[in-house]
Amino acid sequence: MLYQCHCACCERVVEAGQKQCSHCGSHTIKSPYSFWMFCILACLAAVIVFKVVHVYLQDHQEMPVQQSLLDVLNQNNKSGR
């Protein structure tokens, strides 16, 4: 089964093997898969950008520094003098 293409000029159905439209003679034939390829590539690009941003944000997050009990006691000792 051959997929059906459309003429860009008159929108008539043209078989995949034809190089020109039999109705108007146009050589511009639109493939039915071009839109799907665009959608797939756009989704793939969006996923890649999302993942790169996610990894960037994960690597550049500041880790909170937890004070030890000894540091807290030393601060209290210095401020109490």
N, C-alpha and C positions, 0 to 999 in steps of 0.2 A: 504494500500500500504506500503510495507516494503522498507526501504531505502537500497541501495546497498553499501556494504563494498568491500574493495579490499584486496587481499592477498599481504602481504609485500614482499614475495619472487618472485612471478611470475606476479603480477599485474592483475590477473584475477578477475572477479567480483564474489563475494561470498555473499550469502544472510546473513542478519543480525543474524539469529538464528544459523548459523553454527559455530562450534568451530574450525574447521580446513578446509583447502583448499582441495577440492575434486581432484584437479589436481596434486599438489605437496606434499600435506600432512602437510604443514606448519601450525603452531598454531598461527602465528602472523598475525592478521587481523587488518587492518587499518580502522578506522571509518571515515566517510566523515565529521563528525561534529567537529573533533579535531582541524582542522585548523581554523574553524570559532570561536570556543571557545577561541583559542589563540588570534585571532585578537580582539575579543570583550574585553578580559581581558587586552590586551596590550593598547587598546584605553582607557579603564577605568583607568588604572594606569597612563597613560599620562595626562588625565584630572585631576586626583587627584593631581599629582605633579604640574601641571600648577596652579591649584587653591591654593595649599599650598604656592607656591612661590609668587603668586599674593598677598595673604593675608599677608605674611611675609614682602614683600616690602612695602605694604600699611601701615602697623603698624610701620615700622621703618624709614619712611620718616621724615625728619626734617621739622617742620613747620616754615616758615619764620616769624620772629618777626617784626611786623610793629611798627615803631617808632611813638609815638604820637607827636603832634605839640609842646607840652610842653617840651618833651625831646629834640627836635631839637633846640628850643629856649634856653634851658639851656646849650646845647653844644656850641652854638654860643656865649652865654654870657661868658662861661668859657674860650673859646679860644680868646675872644676879650679883656680880662683883661690884 
